[in-house]
């Protein structure tokens, strides 16, 4: 999962001419240090990071992600 996130975040950074300077994950969250040009709105960069990570991680249906986000371990995922 960590490598999926890292590659997703690196892809978004490349789109925005930003660099992913440091990245690490903890049990239930990630820490990122990025450099980005002043022409990029931080909100747009962060929203792109969040969107791409959900689109890449959610389809895997990992139990630990489902449990951490929704507190359930079986059945269909709730609709967002």
ABEGO torsion letter per residue (X at the ends): XAAAAAAAAAAAAAAAGBBBABBBBBAABBBBBBBBBAABBAAAAAAAAAAAAAAAAAAAGBAAAAAAAAGBABEBBBBX
